[in-house]
Amino acid sequence: MPTPGFHLLSRPFSRASARVPAFTLVEMLAAVLLFGLVLFIAVGWTRSVRVRLKRESAVRLLAALNQALDAYHRDQGAFPPESDDASADAAVSLLLLHHQARDLLVDVPAGYWSAATPRRLVDPWGAPLRYIGSQREPARVATNGGRPFFASAGPDGAFGDRRPTALADDLAGDDPAILESAPTPRR
């Protein structure tokens, strides 16, 4: 009969040889919690950076559309007509047919054009833009001196006309912050 702590194929058992350097359960839990906290902060930070960058991209897009509208208006003496459904498709098509306005839109990234046919100009969140004129919002357009504007639904993808709580993140081309961000028009 073998003696306790002794195996035929191994050395005799001793407490000193059984100790292997390792983490305790408390140390492992602390490391996992610390890693989780760092990951949580990093994911939250990158999300807020992505949202901010998309908003800045939407502002640049609306500013470019404002410049194209101004170029069209200077040449034609009128703004593109508003469609019944307030979509921006018809107005964008007219801007693209006009040489001075088209030149101002060449810098619009390809990602802002939908893959579906007919191609639509979309905001950075993938929602189609709207073109708002005096048919849809006469008081607001009158305040702008009769100038229509393009609008983005913002991060939630919903315009505030159906759900008033969604209005808070809508971006409109007549917003003073967007009008100020537009570079000086090319002549």
C-alpha positions, 0 to 999 in steps of 0.5 A: 500500500502506497504511503500518503502523499507519495505516488509511484511516478512522482516525487514525494508530496510536499507543501513547498512544491505544491505552491505555484504563483497564481492570482487569488480570486479577489485579484482576478475579480478586481482585474476583470472589473477594472478591464470592464470599466476601462472598456465601458468608458472607451466604448462610451467615449468613441460613441460620443465622438462618432455622434459628434463627427456625424453631426459635424458632417451633417452641418458641412453637408447642409452648408454645401447645399446652402451654397448650392441653393444660393448659386442656383438662386443668383443664376435663375432668380428663384429657388428650386420648387418644393415637392409635395412630399418635402423630399429633397430629391427634386431640388437636389436634381435641379441643383445637380443640373445647374453647373454652378450649383453642381460645382459646389456639390462635388465635394459631397462624399459618395457615402451620402448618396443612397445605393438604391435607385433613384439615388437620394442624398441622405444625411450621415445617419442614412435618412433622406434629406428634406427640402422645406419651402413656403408650401410646408412652412410659410412663416419660417421661410418668410423669416428666412427672406423667402429662402427655402432650406434643407433639413436632416432628421438627425441621429434618431432618423425621425423628423419632429413633425410626427413626433414632437420629441424627435424635433430636438435633434433635427438639423436645418440649413437655416440654423444660424450655426450652419449658416455661419459654418459655410465657407465664403461662396466661390465665384 
